[in-house]
Amino acid sequence: MASKLILITVFVFDLIAFGLAVAAERRRSTATIRQDNEVNYNYCVYDSDISTGLGVGAFLFLMVSQVLIMVASRCFCCGKALSPSGSRAWAIILFIICWVFFLIAEICLLAGSVRNAYHTKYRTIFSENPPSCQTLRKGVFGAGAAFVFFTAIVSEFYYVCYSRARESFQSYGGETGVGMGTYK
Protein backbone atom coordinates (compact mmCIF):
# COMPACT_ATOMS: atom_id res chain seq x y z
CA MET A 1 0.00 0.00 0.00
CA ALA A 2 1.18 3.51 -0.76
CA SER A 3 2.60 5.38 2.20
CA LYS A 4 0.02 7.87 3.43
CA LEU A 5 2.74 10.00 4.99
CA ILE A 6 4.47 10.42 1.63
CA LEU A 7 1.19 11.14 -0.15
CA ILE A 8 0.22 13.79 2.42
CA THR A 9 3.69 15.38 2.46
CA VAL A 10 3.83 15.56 -1.34
CA PHE A 11 0.29 16.97 -1.44
CA VAL A 12 1.21 19.70 1.06
CA PHE A 13 4.37 20.66 -0.89
CA ASP A 14 2.41 20.72 -4.16
CA LEU A 15 -0.33 22.82 -2.55
CA ILE A 16 2.24 25.32 -1.29
CA ALA A 17 3.90 25.44 -4.73
CA PHE A 18 0.52 26.02 -6.39
CA GLY A 19 -0.35 28.81 -3.93
CA LEU A 20 3.00 30.52 -4.45
CA ALA A 21 2.67 30.32 -8.24
CA VAL A 22 -0.83 31.85 -8.12
CA ALA A 23 0.42 34.59 -5.79
CA ALA A 24 3.36 35.25 -8.15
CA GLU A 25 0.93 35.66 -11.06
CA ARG A 26 -1.16 38.15 -9.10
CA ARG A 27 1.88 40.15 -7.91
CA ARG A 28 3.84 40.47 -11.18
CA SER A 29 6.01 43.56 -11.49
CA THR A 30 4.58 46.54 -13.31
CA ALA A 31 6.42 49.59 -14.61
CA THR A 32 5.62 53.23 -15.15
CA ILE A 33 7.49 55.83 -17.15
CA ARG A 34 8.74 58.80 -15.13
CA GLN A 35 10.15 62.07 -16.36
CA ASP A 36 13.10 63.82 -14.81
CA ASN A 37 12.66 67.47 -15.80
CA GLU A 38 16.02 68.60 -14.45
CA VAL A 39 18.12 66.26 -16.60
CA ASN A 40 15.61 65.96 -19.49
CA TYR A 41 15.14 62.21 -19.73
CA ASN A 42 12.50 59.50 -19.24
CA TYR A 43 13.11 56.33 -17.25
CA CYS A 44 11.23 53.26 -16.01
CA VAL A 45 10.21 52.80 -12.40
CA TYR A 46 9.29 49.25 -11.34
CA ASP A 47 7.11 48.36 -8.39
CA SER A 48 7.67 45.52 -5.93
CA ASP A 49 9.67 42.52 -7.09
CA ILE A 50 7.94 40.06 -4.73
CA SER A 51 6.69 37.75 -7.49
CA THR A 52 10.25 36.74 -8.35
CA GLY A 53 10.68 35.32 -4.85
CA LEU A 54 7.25 33.71 -4.95
CA GLY A 55 8.08 32.06 -8.29
CA VAL A 56 11.40 30.75 -6.99
CA GLY A 57 9.63 29.44 -3.88
CA ALA A 58 7.07 27.61 -6.01
CA PHE A 59 9.93 26.23 -8.12
CA LEU A 60 11.72 24.87 -5.04
CA PHE A 61 8.61 23.41 -3.36
CA LEU A 62 7.64 21.61 -6.57
CA MET A 63 11.19 20.28 -6.92
CA VAL A 64 11.18 18.94 -3.35
CA SER A 65 7.82 17.30 -4.00
CA GLN A 66 9.12 15.60 -7.15
CA VAL A 67 12.29 14.45 -5.38
CA LEU A 68 10.21 12.91 -2.57
CA ILE A 69 8.04 10.97 -5.01
CA MET A 70 11.06 9.77 -6.99
CA VAL A 71 12.99 8.72 -3.87
CA ALA A 72 9.93 6.89 -2.52
CA SER A 73 9.44 5.05 -5.81
CA ARG A 74 13.18 4.62 -6.41
CA CYS A 75 12.73 6.63 -9.61
CA PHE A 76 10.84 3.67 -11.06
CA CYS A 77 14.00 1.98 -12.32
CA CYS A 78 15.75 0.84 -9.15
CA GLY A 79 14.60 -1.67 -6.58
CA LYS A 80 12.75 -4.93 -6.99
CA ALA A 81 10.83 -5.76 -10.13
CA LEU A 82 7.19 -4.84 -10.60
CA SER A 83 4.60 -7.42 -11.47
CA PRO A 84 3.32 -7.30 -15.04
CA SER A 85 -0.15 -5.91 -14.52
CA GLY A 86 -2.38 -2.96 -15.25
CA SER A 87 -0.90 -1.11 -12.28
CA ARG A 88 2.59 -1.39 -13.74
CA ALA A 89 1.40 -0.17 -17.13
CA TRP A 90 -0.35 2.81 -15.54
CA ALA A 91 2.71 3.51 -13.39
CA ILE A 92 4.90 3.68 -16.51
CA ILE A 93 2.47 5.98 -18.33
CA LEU A 94 1.97 8.23 -15.30
CA PHE A 95 5.73 8.33 -14.64
CA ILE A 96 6.35 9.77 -18.11
CA ILE A 97 3.42 12.22 -17.91
CA CYS A 98 4.51 13.30 -14.42
CA TRP A 99 7.99 14.19 -15.66
CA VAL A 100 6.65 16.06 -18.69
CA PHE A 101 4.28 18.15 -16.55
CA PHE A 102 6.99 18.70 -13.95
CA LEU A 103 9.48 19.98 -16.53
CA ILE A 104 6.90 22.33 -18.09
CA ALA A 105 5.94 23.69 -14.65
CA GLU A 106 9.56 24.20 -13.64
CA ILE A 107 10.40 25.94 -16.93
CA CYS A 108 7.41 28.30 -16.57
CA LEU A 109 8.24 29.13 -12.95
CA LEU A 110 11.96 29.62 -13.56
CA ALA A 111 11.52 31.62 -16.77
CA GLY A 112 8.82 33.75 -15.14
CA SER A 113 11.03 34.46 -12.13
CA VAL A 114 14.03 35.37 -14.26
CA ARG A 115 12.00 37.54 -16.63
CA ASN A 116 10.16 39.24 -13.77
CA ALA A 117 13.48 40.12 -12.10
CA TYR A 118 14.75 41.76 -15.31
CA HIS A 119 14.37 45.54 -15.31
CA THR A 120 15.43 47.77 -18.16
CA LYS A 121 18.04 50.30 -17.08
CA TYR A 122 18.34 52.71 -19.99
CA ARG A 123 16.96 56.24 -20.28
CA THR A 124 15.74 58.26 -23.24
CA ILE A 125 15.76 61.97 -23.90
CA PHE A 126 12.32 63.66 -23.92
CA SER A 127 12.26 64.12 -27.68
CA GLU A 128 12.90 60.40 -28.36
CA ASN A 129 10.40 57.59 -27.99
CA PRO A 130 9.60 56.63 -24.42
CA PRO A 131 11.73 53.82 -22.97
CA SER A 132 10.56 50.24 -23.26
CA CYS A 133 9.60 49.25 -19.73
CA GLN A 134 9.61 45.50 -20.25
CA THR A 135 7.66 43.38 -17.80
CA LEU A 136 6.68 39.75 -17.57
CA ARG A 137 3.84 38.76 -19.87
CA LYS A 138 0.60 37.93 -18.09
CA GLY A 139 -0.04 34.20 -17.69
CA VAL A 140 3.48 32.79 -17.34
CA PHE A 141 3.16 32.11 -13.62
CA GLY A 142 -0.46 31.10 -14.24
CA ALA A 143 0.70 28.43 -16.69
CA GLY A 144 3.26 27.31 -14.12
CA ALA A 145 0.52 27.07 -11.49
CA ALA A 146 -1.65 25.00 -13.83
CA PHE A 147 1.17 22.57 -14.51
CA VAL A 148 2.00 22.42 -10.79
CA PHE A 149 -1.61 21.31 -10.30
CA PHE A 150 -1.36 18.71 -13.09
CA THR A 151 1.96 17.45 -11.72
CA ALA A 152 0.45 17.10 -8.25
CA ILE A 153 -2.44 14.99 -9.48
CA VAL A 154 -0.38 12.78 -11.79
CA SER A 155 2.43 12.23 -9.27
CA GLU A 156 -0.03 11.09 -6.60
CA PHE A 157 -1.66 8.62 -9.00
CA TYR A 158 1.77 7.47 -10.19
CA TYR A 159 2.90 6.70 -6.65
CA VAL A 160 -0.30 4.78 -5.87
CA CYS A 161 -0.04 2.71 -9.09
CA TYR A 162 3.66 2.10 -8.46
CA SER A 163 2.95 0.93 -4.92
CA ARG A 164 0.23 -1.47 -6.09
CA ALA A 165 2.49 -2.95 -8.75
CA ARG A 166 5.38 -3.29 -6.29
CA GLU A 167 3.28 -5.04 -3.65
CA SER A 168 1.65 -7.49 -6.02
CA PHE A 169 5.01 -8.82 -7.26
CA GLN A 170 5.62 -12.46 -6.32
CA SER A 171 8.94 -14.08 -6.93
CA TYR A 172 8.96 -17.27 -8.94
CA GLY A 173 10.68 -19.24 -6.22
CA GLY A 174 12.95 -22.19 -6.79
CA GLU A 175 16.28 -21.94 -8.52
CA THR A 176 17.42 -18.68 -9.95
CA GLY A 177 19.70 -20.28 -12.53
CA VAL A 178 19.11 -22.52 -15.52
CA GLY A 179 19.03 -26.20 -14.56
CA MET A 180 21.82 -27.97 -16.47
CA GLY A 181 22.16 -31.04 -14.20
CA THR A 182 20.78 -33.56 -16.71
CA TYR A 183 23.24 -32.56 -19.45
CA LYS A 184 26.42 -33.84 -17.77
N, C-alpha and C positions, 0 to 999 in steps of 0.2 A: 504494500500500500504506500502511496505517496506520503511523504512526511508533511504533516500539517504545519509544522513550524516553518519549514522552508517555503511552503505555499503562502503562508501568512506574511512572512518576512519579505518575500519577493513582491507580494501584492502591495504592501506598505511602501516599499521603495519605488515601485512603479506609480503608485498614487501620488507620492511626493514629487516624482519627476514630472508627471502630468500637470500637477498644480503649478509647479514652477514654470513649465513651458507656457501654460495659459497666462500666468502672471507676466511673463516676459513679453508675450504678444500684446498684452494690454498696456504695458509700460515702455514700449519702444521709444527710442530717442526721437525728438522732433527738433527742427532747426528754424530759426528766424533770421532774417537779414537785418543787420543794424547798420546805421550810418554813423561815421565819425566825422563830424563837421570840421573839426580843427585840422585834421590831416587829410581830408578829402578822399576817403575811401569807404567802401562797403565791406562787411565781413559777416561771417556766419556765427551765430551764438546757439549752442546746443543745450538742451535741458538735461535733466538727470540721466545718468548712464546706468541706472539700476538694472535694466533688462539684460545687459551683458552678463552681469553676475547671476541673474536668475537663469539665463540660458546655460551658463556653465554649470550651475548647480543641477539643473535638469539633466544635462549631459552626464555628469558624474553619478547621480543617483540611478539613472538608467543603466550605466555601465556596471555599477555594483550589482544591480539586479540580475543582469545577464551573466556576470561572473558567478554569482551564487547558483543560478540554474545550471550552468555548465559544469561547475564543480560537483554539484549534487548528482548530476547525470553522467559524470565523467566524460563530458563533451561528446557523448554518444559513441565514441570509438574505443574507449578504454574500458576495462573491467570485463566481467563475465558476459558470455554471449546472450543474446535475446532470443526468445523462442519465436519461431516463424509463425506469426499470427497477424490478425488485423491490427492489434495494438502496436506491433512493431512497424507495420506499414504506415500507420498514422503517425507514429513517433518520427519516422524518417521524413515524411512529408512536412510535418509541423516543425521539425528541426530546421529544415531548409527555409521555410517561410519565416520562421522566427528570426533567423539570421538576416534575411533580406529586409524585413521590417526594422530590425534593430539598426542595421547599417544606414538605412534611409533616415531614420529618426536621429541618429547621431550626426549624420552629415547636415541635416537641417538645423539642428541645435548648435553645432559648432560653427557652421557658416553664418547663421544668424547672429551668434555672439560676436564673431570676428567683424562682420560687416557693421553691426550696431556700434561697436567700439571705434570704428573708423570715423574720423571727423576731418573734413577738409580744412586746410590751414591757410589757404591763400586769400588775398584781398584783391579787390578791383577798384579802380578809380571811378568816381561818380559817373563820368561820361561813358564808361564801358558798360557792357551787360552786367547784370548783377551776378554775384558769385553763385556757383552751383553748390548748394548746401545739401549734399548727398546724405540720405538716411536709408535705413533698412526698409525694403519693400514690405508692405503689409501682407501678412499671411505666412511668412517663413517660419516663425515660431509656432504659428497655428498648425502648419503642416507637421512640424516636429511633434507637437502635442498629439495630433491625430495618430501618428505612427508610434508614439509612446504607448498610446491606448491599444493599438493593434498588437504591438509587441507584448504588452502585458497579457492580453487574452491568449495569444498563441503560445507564449512561453508557459503559461499555467497548464494549458491543454497538453502541450508537449511533455511536460514533466509527469503529468498523470498517465499519459499513454506509455511513456518510457518506463515508469514504475510498474505498470501492469505487465508489460512485456518482460521486464526483468524478473518479476516474481513468478511468472508462469513458466519460466525455463526449468526443464528437468533434464538432468544429465542422462546420458544413455546407459551409464553403468557398465560394469564389466571391464574388459581390457581396453586400454587406450590405443594399443598398437595393432598392427595387422597380424593375425595369427598365421605363422609360417611353420608351425610344428610338424605338420603332416608331410611336408616337402623335404625332409632330411634325406 
